[in-house]
Amino acid sequence: MQVFIPRYMDSPPQIAWWELDELIVLILCGFIGILTRQLTSLLVVGLLCTFMISTLKSGKSDGFIFHFAYWYGIPGFDLPLGPDGTVRELIE
């Protein structure tokens, strides 16, 4: 008996050619552009940020952006029971 196993089952959600985390940046920039009446300029900024994120992620493992954010201490990416990401040495 043969069973079909999807090839991309664990892939992150993708809309058009962007992954979800890249698309959130573009949508956020568009939303801020609507609020500030600078839609065109902030959409260009959003596209540039999306391009930078996609090139940063290329060739890296899944979850690279989250590891990167934790390592550099970006708020919201800390571990609830672990040390801060900016602590480089732990002394017992």
Summary of the structure (lengths in Angstrom):
residues: 92
radius of gyration: 17.9
end to end distance: 55.5
largest distance: 59.6
contacts: 181
relative contact order: 0.10
helix: 48%
strand: 4%
